Amino acid sequence: MYSEIKQLTSGQIRGCTDEKNGVSVYKGIPYGEAPVGKLRLKPTVKVKHWDGVKDCTEFGPNAIQEKQAPFMFWTEEFIASSDAYSEDCLTLNVWVKEDGETNKPVILYFHGGRFVSGSSSCEVYDGTSFARKGVVFVSFNHRVGTLAQLSTREIYEVSGNTNSGNYNLFDALTVMEWIRDNIAKFGGDASNVTLMGQSSGAGEVNALTVCEKAKGLYKRAIALSYNSYAGTIAENGWKELEDAFVQGADVTDGKALDEILEAPSEYFLEKAPIDTMRVDGNLLTNQFNKLVDAGLNKDTEVVFGAVPGDWLICSPFYHKNTEKKEDVIQYLKDFFGEYYDEAENIYDIENTDKAVLIPRINNDYIISCMLLYVKARNQAGAKNTYVYYFKHVMPGPENGAYGVFHSSELPYFFNYFTDKRKDFWKADDTALGEKLNQLMVDYAKGEALEKHGWNPTKETNYLEITGEGFVEQTFDEKLFALYEKCFRR
């Protein structure tokens, strides 16, 4: 049935209410004007006021990107459920239990998609469990790929040297301002907002924790399956301004700004999409690790973690052929450098079967990446950082052949188990989902995670999550010291 009508700053809306659990969902709420024509490649413009009551019962269009389809282990629940793609994509969604309560904590969710794809309409991002537990859950669509990051010298100069990509972050900031101005209408507390994202969405959350313009619009952060402080992704880094201009000139073939603004949307899909945020001197003033070292996100409490399958984005073997043992050894010599003999003594690299060696080093690399980020935060005097390593295999038609793959912790953090896998879920899956989701609700409320046995990381401790429960682990300090030397050399 229709939900009650909400009066927003931009107009009236109504969504749908599930009578069984009292959760209302408002989908496709516009928060920004369509970034087309003269508004393309510019900071977000807030949506204009509309007349009448807008039906917000369907997800808005996905941002312009290649059409989504299941691939690898990311099956239907991990891709956009909407087939609509448009530059007019700036919409958000709200899940809330209509119980009359006020001052509820708010979670703002950032979807994944390697910065070039994705949508808030993915089934796995269902916010019902959060809402049932007293959270106002918000997700949103934003610009992705080239239309989110295109920078040229002309764009920069015309803007007065302030505008050079990061339009996805401008979109996010507009949503955060929307929450500040409207979330009380849903019973939410605008002073208690937690940013939460996975994969590239976690990268955007990380970026906003070091963005001065985001200060005061959120309180804490959750970053799932992503760490941009150390490791493969951090080595690639955000694009520096001059490099961004070179990349932009290649994408646009030297076209003038007027031509770029008039080009059809499809033009921006003709070349490989731009997948990196920019050190634009405006929103992002330096590389993430340098801003963390300088203490820019020390006032933000953070939950973050990874899964073993994150070696796909964070590993010495990232995008490398590991079929031959001699190649594996060479990759490790390149990574460990002058510390290779030390690594050889630890791993017995040259005598260990690569089927054993590669997973072990992937795990150690991922955990070390996380601990190095925490060490930098702790040295800056930051608030608590809670680290997890999720090792529970999500069941499915592939019978766990992919192991704990990148972002497979999502059903558990959301406590949402799709019917598409109803023949595979077990009691330990649903029990883990209920427990982990409650932790995130408590965290959003500002409650201490220590009561659940999850302690903040002081040196090398972290929380290991399996189907059997939570166990605090301690990473070997000598091993961490080896990786730290390699990352910092």
C-alpha positions in Angstrom: 0.0 0.0 0.0 1.0 3.6 -0.4 3.0 5.1 2.5 2.1 8.4 4.2 3.0 11.5 2.2 6.2 13.3 3.2 6.8 17.0 2.7 10.4 17.6 1.6 12.2 20.8 0.9 11.7 20.0 -2.9 8.1 18.8 -2.8 5.8 16.1 -1.6 6.5 12.3 -2.1 4.9 9.0 -1.2 6.3 5.5 -1.3 5.1 2.0 -0.4 4.7 0.4 3.0 5.0 -3.3 3.8 2.1 -3.8 6.2 3.8 -6.9 7.8 6.8 -5.1 9.2 5.7 -1.5 8.9 8.8 -0.6 6.8 8.2 2.1 4.2 10.4 2.4 1.1 10.7 5.6 -0.9 12.5 5.0 -4.2 13.8 7.3 -6.8 13.6 10.5 -4.9 15.3 13.2 -7.0 18.1 15.1 -5.2 19.8 16.8 -8.1 19.0 18.3 -11.5 19.9 16.1 -14.5 23.6 16.8 -15.1 23.2 17.3 -18.8 23.9 20.1 -21.3 25.5 23.0 -19.4 25.2 21.1 -16.1 27.3 18.2 -17.4 30.8 17.9 -15.9 29.9 20.4 -13.2 29.2 20.1 -9.5 25.7 18.9 -8.6 22.8 21.4 -8.7 20.1 20.6 -6.2 16.8 19.5 -7.6 14.2 22.2 -8.2 10.8 22.2 -6.4 8.0 20.2 -7.9 4.2 20.6 -7.6 1.9 17.8 -6.5 2.8 14.5 -4.9 5.5 12.5 -6.6 5.1 8.7 -6.5 8.5 7.3 -5.3 7.8 3.6 -5.7 10.4 2.6 -8.3 14.1 2.9 -8.4 15.5 5.8 -10.5 17.6 5.1 -13.7 21.1 3.9 -13.3 24.0 6.2 -14.2 25.3 6.0 -17.8 27.5 2.8 -18.0 27.8 -0.4 -20.0 24.6 -2.4 -19.5 24.9 -4.7 -16.5 24.8 -8.5 -16.6 25.9 -11.2 -14.1 29.6 -12.0 -14.4 32.1 -14.2 -12.5 30.7 -14.7 -9.0 28.5 -11.6 -9.0 25.1 -13.0 -9.8 21.8 -11.3 -10.3 21.5 -9.9 -6.7 24.8 -8.0 -7.1 23.9 -6.1 -10.3 21.4 -3.3 -11.1 17.8 -4.5 -11.0 16.7 -1.6 -13.3 17.3 -1.7 -17.0 17.1 2.1 -17.3 20.3 4.0 -17.9 20.3 7.8 -18.1 22.4 10.9 -17.2 19.3 12.0 -15.3 20.2 9.5 -12.5 20.5 11.6 -9.4 18.0 9.9 -7.2 18.0 8.4 -3.7 16.0 5.8 -1.7 14.9 5.7 1.9 13.9 2.7 4.1 12.3 3.5 7.4 10.0 1.9 9.9 6.9 4.1 10.3 6.6 3.8 14.1 6.6 7.5 15.1 10.0 7.4 16.7 12.4 10.3 16.1 16.1 10.9 16.2 16.9 7.6 14.6 20.4 7.0 13.4 21.0 7.3 9.7 23.1 5.2 7.4 24.0 6.5 3.9 25.0 3.7 1.6 27.4 4.0 -1.4 27.2 1.3 -4.0 30.1 -0.5 -5.5 31.1 -0.9 -9.2 34.8 -0.1 -9.6 33.8 3.6 -10.0 32.6 2.9 -13.5 29.3 1.0 -12.9 26.8 0.0 -10.2 23.5 1.2 -8.9 21.6 1.5 -5.6 18.9 -0.8 -7.1 21.1 -4.0 -6.6 18.9 -6.4 -4.7 21.6 -7.1 -2.1 21.4 -3.5 -0.9 18.0 -4.0 0.6 17.7 -1.8 3.7 14.8 -3.5 5.3 16.7 -5.1 8.2 18.3 -1.8 9.1 15.0 -0.1 9.1 13.3 -2.8 11.2 16.0 -2.2 13.8 15.4 1.5 14.0 17.8 3.0 11.4 16.8 5.3 8.6 18.7 3.7 5.7 19.4 5.8 2.6 21.1 4.7 -0.7 21.6 6.7 -3.9 22.7 6.8 -7.5 25.5 9.0 -8.6 27.6 9.6 -11.8 30.1 6.9 -12.6 33.0 6.4 -15.0 34.0 9.1 -17.5 31.0 11.3 -16.7 32.0 11.3 -13.1 35.7 12.0 -13.6 36.4 13.7 -16.9 38.9 16.5 -16.5 40.4 18.7 -19.2 42.4 21.9 -18.9 39.5 23.9 -20.4 37.0 22.5 -17.9 39.3 23.4 -15.1 40.1 27.0 -16.3 36.5 27.8 -17.2 35.5 26.8 -13.6 38.0 29.2 -12.1 40.5 26.4 -11.4 38.1 24.6 -9.0 36.4 22.0 -11.1 38.3 18.9 -12.2 36.3 15.6 -11.9 35.1 14.0 -8.6 31.5 14.7 -9.7 30.5 11.5 -7.8 31.7 13.1 -4.6 29.8 16.3 -5.5 26.7 14.1 -5.9 27.4 12.5 -2.5 27.8 15.8 -0.8 24.5 17.0 -2.2 22.8 13.8 -0.8 24.5 14.5 2.6 23.0 18.0 2.5 19.6 16.5 1.5 19.8 14.3 4.6 20.7 17.3 6.7 17.6 19.2 5.4 15.1 16.4 5.1 15.8 13.3 7.1 13.9 14.5 10.2 10.7 14.0 8.0 11.5 10.3 8.2 12.3 10.4 11.9 16.1 10.5 11.3 18.7 12.4 13.2 20.7 14.6 10.8 23.5 14.9 13.4 24.0 11.1 13.6 24.9 9.9 10.0 27.1 7.0 9.3 28.6 6.7 5.8 28.7 3.1 4.6 30.0 1.7 1.3 31.5 -1.4 -0.3 34.3 -1.7 -2.9 34.5 1.5 -4.9 31.7 2.8 -2.6 34.0 2.3 0.3 36.6 4.2 -1.6 34.2 7.1 -1.9 33.5 6.9 1.8 37.2 7.0 2.5 37.6 10.0 0.3 34.9 11.9 2.1 36.5 11.2 5.5 39.5 13.4 4.3 37.3 16.0 2.5 36.9 19.2 4.4 33.6 20.0 2.6 32.1 16.8 4.2 32.8 17.8 7.7 29.7 18.2 9.9 27.6 16.2 7.5 28.4 12.7 9.0 29.7 11.2 12.2 31.3 7.8 11.5 32.2 5.5 8.6 31.9 1.9 7.4 34.1 0.7 4.5 33.6 -2.8 3.3 36.0 -4.8 1.0 38.3 -1.9 0.2 41.4 -0.2 1.6 42.9 2.7 -0.3 45.7 3.5 2.2 48.2 0.8 1.2 48.6 -1.9 -1.4 47.7 -2.2 -5.1 44.9 0.3 -5.2 46.8 2.9 -3.1 49.8 2.4 -5.4 47.7 3.4 -8.4 46.3 6.4 -6.3 44.1 9.2 -7.3 45.0 11.0 -10.5 47.1 14.1 -10.1 45.8 17.1 -11.9 48.3 17.3 -14.8 47.9 13.5 -15.4 44.1 14.0 -15.3 44.3 16.6 -18.1 46.4 14.2 -20.3 43.9 11.5 -19.7 41.0 13.9 -20.5 42.5 15.0 -23.7 42.9 11.4 -24.8 39.2 10.6 -24.0 37.9 13.7 -25.7 40.3 13.6 -28.7 41.0 17.3 -28.1 37.3 18.4 -28.6 36.3 21.8 -27.2 34.1 22.0 -24.1 31.0 23.0 -26.1 31.3 19.8 -28.2 31.7 17.7 -25.1 28.7 19.2 -23.5 26.6 18.6 -26.6 27.8 15.0 -27.3 25.3 12.1 -26.8 25.7 10.1 -23.6 26.9 7.1 -25.7 30.0 9.1 -26.7 31.4 8.6 -23.2 31.2 4.8 -23.5 33.2 4.6 -26.7 36.5 4.4 -24.9 37.6 2.7 -21.7 35.9 4.5 -18.8 37.8 6.7 -16.4 37.9 4.9 -13.1 40.0 7.1 -10.7 39.1 10.0 -8.6 41.3 13.2 -8.8 43.5 15.2 -6.6 41.6 18.3 -7.7 42.8 20.8 -5.1 39.1 21.4 -4.2 37.5 18.3 -2.7 40.7 16.2 -2.5 43.8 18.1 -1.9 46.4 15.2 -1.7 46.6 11.5 -2.0 44.5 9.5 0.6 47.5 8.1 2.6 49.1 11.5 2.9 45.9 13.1 4.1 45.4 10.2 6.7 49.0 10.7 7.8 48.2 14.4 8.3 45.2 13.5 10.5 42.4 14.7 8.3 40.1 11.8 9.3 41.3 11.4 12.9 37.9 12.6 14.2 36.0 9.9 12.3 35.4 6.5 14.0 35.9 3.8 11.3 34.8 0.2 10.8 36.5 -1.4 7.8 37.7 -4.7 6.6 38.2 -7.2 3.8 37.7 -10.8 2.7 40.3 -13.3 1.3 38.9 -12.7 -2.2 40.0 -9.1 -2.1 43.3 -10.3 -3.6 41.5 -9.4 -6.8 42.1 -5.7 -6.0 44.9 -5.9 -3.5 47.7 -8.4 -4.0 51.2 -8.8 -5.4 49.5 -11.0 -8.0 46.9 -8.4 -9.0 46.3 -8.9 -12.8 49.3 -11.2 -13.2 49.6 -14.7 -14.6 50.5 -17.2 -11.8 50.5 -20.4 -13.8 54.3 -20.7 -13.7 56.1 -20.9 -10.4 59.0 -19.0 -11.8 56.7 -16.1 -12.5 55.3 -16.2 -9.0 58.8 -16.0 -7.6 59.7 -13.1 -9.8 56.5 -11.2 -8.7 57.5 -11.7 -5.1 61.1 -10.6 -5.8 59.7 -7.5 -7.3 57.4 -6.9 -4.3 59.7 -7.8 -1.4 62.8 -6.3 -3.1 65.8 -6.1 -0.8 63.7 -7.9 1.8 63.2 -11.0 -0.4 65.6 -13.1 1.6 63.6 -12.3 4.8 60.4 -13.3 3.1 62.1 -16.5 1.8 63.0 -17.4 5.3 59.4 -17.0 6.4 57.5 -18.6 3.5 60.2 -20.9 2.1 59.0 -19.4 -1.2 61.0 -21.5 -3.6 60.2 -24.8 -2.1 56.5 -24.2 -1.3 53.8 -25.3 -3.7 52.2 -22.2 -5.3 48.7 -23.5 -4.5 49.7 -23.0 -0.8 52.0 -20.1 -1.2 49.7 -17.7 -3.1 46.7 -17.8 -0.8 48.9 -17.4 2.3 50.7 -14.4 0.9 47.4 -12.9 -0.4 46.0 -13.1 3.1 49.1 -11.7 4.8 49.2 -8.9 2.2 45.6 -7.9 2.7 45.8 -7.9 6.5 49.0 -5.9 6.5 47.4 -3.3 4.2 44.6 -2.9 6.7 46.9 -2.7 9.8 49.1 -0.2 8.1 46.1 2.1 7.7 45.2 1.7 11.3 48.7 2.3 12.4 48.7 5.6 10.5 45.4 6.6 12.1 46.6 5.7 15.6 49.8 7.7 15.1 47.6 10.7 14.2 45.6 10.2 17.4 42.4 9.1 15.6 39.2 7.8 17.1 38.7 4.0 17.3 39.2 1.9 14.2 37.5 -1.5 14.1 39.0 -4.0 11.6 37.4 -7.2 10.4 38.5 -10.1 8.2 35.5 -11.9 6.9 36.1 -15.6 6.1 32.7 -17.2 5.8 31.9 -18.7 2.4 28.6 -17.6 1.0 26.8 -20.7 -0.4 25.3 -20.8 -3.9 24.9 -22.8 -7.1 28.7 -22.7 -7.6 29.0 -24.7 -4.3 31.5 -22.3 -2.8 34.0 -22.8 -5.7 34.9 -19.1 -5.6 35.6 -19.1 -1.9 35.0 -15.8 0.0 34.8 -13.5 -3.0 35.0 -9.7 -3.1 31.9 -8.2 -1.5 30.4 -11.5 -0.5 30.0 -10.2 3.0 27.2 -7.9 1.9 24.3 -10.3 2.5 25.5 -10.7 6.1 26.0 -7.0 6.8 22.6 -6.3 5.4 21.0 -9.4 6.9 19.3 -9.9 3.5 19.2 -13.4 1.9 17.9 -13.4 -1.6 15.3 -16.0 -2.7 17.6 -16.6 -5.7 19.8 -18.7 -3.2 17.0 -20.1 -1.1 18.1 -23.7 -1.7 21.6 -22.9 -0.4 21.3 -20.7 2.7 21.8 -22.5 6.0 21.1 -21.7 9.6 24.6 -20.4 10.2 24.2 -17.9 7.3 21.1 -16.3 8.7 22.4 -16.4 12.3 25.6 -14.6 11.2 23.6 -12.1 9.2 21.3 -11.2 12.2 24.3 -10.8 14.5 26.5 -8.8 12.1 23.6 -6.5 11.0 22.8 -5.8 14.7 26.5 -4.8 15.2 26.2 -2.3 12.4 23.0 -0.9 13.8 24.5 -0.6 17.3 27.6 1.1 15.7 25.3 3.6 13.9 23.6 4.3 17.2 27.0 5.1 18.7 27.1 2.1 21.0 30.5 0.4 21.8 31.3 -2.6 19.7 33.4 -3.9 22.5 30.3 -5.4 24.1 30.1 -7.8 21.2 33.8 -8.8 21.6 35.0 -6.5 18.8 37.8 -4.4 20.1 39.4 -1.4 18.3 42.7 -2.2 16.7 45.6 -0.9 18.8 48.5 -2.7 17.0 47.9 -5.9 15.1 44.6 -7.2 16.5 41.6 -7.6 14.3 38.2 -9.4 14.3 38.0 -12.7 12.3 34.4 -13.4 11.2 33.3 -16.9 10.3 30.1 -18.8 10.3 31.0 -20.1 13.8 31.3 -16.6 15.2 33.7 -13.8 16.0 37.3 -14.4 17.2 39.9 -11.7 17.9 43.1 -12.6 16.1 46.5 -11.1 16.4 48.7 -10.8 13.3 52.4 -11.7 13.7 54.2 -8.5 14.5 57.4 -9.6 12.7 55.5 -10.4 9.6 53.7 -7.1 9.7 57.1 -5.4 10.1 58.2 -7.1 6.9 55.2 -5.9 4.9 55.4 -2.4 6.3 59.0 -2.1 5.1 57.9 -3.2 1.6 54.9 -0.9 1.5 56.9 2.1 2.6 60.1 1.7 0.7 
